[in-house]
Amino acid sequence: MLAAYDAFLAATRSIKVGSTNQDVTKAIADVCKAYEVEPLQGVLSHKVKKHLIDGNECIINKETPEQRVDDWEFAPGDILALDVYVSSGEGMGREMDKRTTVYKREMDQQYSLKSTSARGFFSEMNKKYPTLPFSIRGFENLTGAKVGVKECLTHDLIMAYPVLGEKSGEFVA
């Protein structure tokens, strides 16, 4: 946990006008090396714009030959959603069997839902959380929300944020 916290602080300090996204990735790698942990592969931090939390300009947590992002330079007024994950294992995160409770609306998908509880959930979701991620705990009718989430996932109207983990005995923070 302390390695993830310190890597986050180092990454935050390296985000300044004139620096690049590769400087942030290097700062995360340096802290992880000092703590003898690995940054988690496949984790991206994004530049945020109005009504868009996952823009095209990314910072990768750990760069590999298979996973690379384009270099870009920070400008005044940039807003970033910074995700820093570290692992005591190999750094190869994979989806766990745990059920996620955090979702995001897919803006480019349209579908007419069949059940009334799913339509009610979808309507409330569009009012409360039109573009940002949300948790199903934010809904008053949890039973209707669970039914609505299932139908919306089936028709790709929302995207689930996965729960990442490592092999048993290894820790991810």
N, C-alpha and C positions, 0 to 999 in steps of 0.2 A: 504494500500500500504506500509506503514511504517512497519507494522508487517511482511509482506512478505519479505521486504528488510532486516530487522534485523534478521529474521529467516534464510535467505540465508547467511548472514554474520556469524552467529553463527555456521551454518552447515559447512561453509568453514573453520572456525577456528578449528572445531573438526575433520577435515580430516587431519590426520597426521599418520606417520608410527607407527604401534602398536595399533592404535585405531580400532574400529570395525564399521560396518555399523549401528549397534544399537545405538552407541554413537551419530551419526549424527541424527538419528530419535529422540532420546531423546532431543538433542539440539533444534531441530525444535519445539518439543512439549513444552519445557520450555518457549521459546519465545512466542509461541502462547498463553500459559496460562497467561503470564504477560500482553499481550495485550487483553485478553478476546476474542480471536477468535479461530477457529478450523482449524487444518491442513486438507487439502482435502484428502479424502480416495481414494485409487486406483491409486495414482500418484507414479510413479517409476522413480528413477534416476539410470543410468546404468554406469557400467565400460566400457570404450570405448577401442576398439582394432582397428587395421588397417582394414579398409573397413567394420567395424561392429560397429554401434553406440548403439545398444541395446544388450549388452552381457548378460551372465547368472548371473553375480554378480550384485545385485541390492541393492539400498537403498530405503526403502519405506517411503513415506511422513508421513503416519499415520498407525500404526499397529493395526489391529483388530483381534479378534479370527478367523475370516474367511479368512483374508488376512495376510499372514506372508511370510517372505523371510528368506532364510538361512543366518546364521551369517558368516561373513568373515572379515579378517583383512587387513587393508591397507598396501601395500608394496611400497618401493621406486619406483618411475616412473609410478605409477598408474595414469591414466587419466580418469576423470569422467565427465559425462554430468549431472549436478545437476539441478533438477527441484524442486522448492519449491512453493507450492500453499497454500494459506490460504483463509478462508471464514468467513464472519461475521455470517453465519447461522450455520447449523448443521455439515457441512463438508462433506455432501453427494453430491458430484459432479455428474451431469448428463449432457448428451449431449443436447446442445441447438439446436434450429431450424436454427441457423445461418449457412451459407455455409462456409465451410473451404476453405482455399486457400493454405494450406501447405500439401505436400504429400511426400511419400517415396517409392522408387522402391522396389518391392518384388523380391528378387534375385532368389528365387526357383521356380518362375512361368514362363512358356513359353506359348505363343499364337501368331498366325499370325493374325495381325489386318487387317480388311477389307478395311476401308476407307483410302484414301491417306492422308488426314489431320491427322488422328490418327497415321498413320505410320510415317509421318513427325515429329509429336510431340514426338513420342516414340524414334525416332532416335536422335533428338536433346536433349531429356532428358538423353539418355544414354551417349551422348558425354559430356554434361555439368555437370550432376549430377548422375553419375553411382551408387553411394552408399549412398550419403548424402541426407537429406531432402531438399526440394526445394519449392519455391512459384511459382504459375503460372505467377506472375508478371515478372519473370525472362525471359520470352519468348517474342520474338518480335511479333509474330503473335498470339495475344490473342484469337481471334475467333477460330483459328485452335487448340490452346492449350486447350480451353474449350471443344471442340469436342473430342480431343484426351484424355483428362482426363476422360470424361464420358465413352468412350469405354474401356479405360484401367481399370477403376474402375469396370466396368461390368465383365471383364475377370480376375480380381484379379491380374493385373500386377503392380498396385500401391496401396498403403494404404494411406487413408486420416487420418490426425491427427484431432481428434474431438475438437470442441469448447465446453469447459465445463462451466457450470454455476450452479446457485442455484435457489431457489424459488424467485419469484419477491420480490423486496425490500431488498434482501440480495446481498452482493458484494463478488466477488472472485478476488483475486489478485495473 
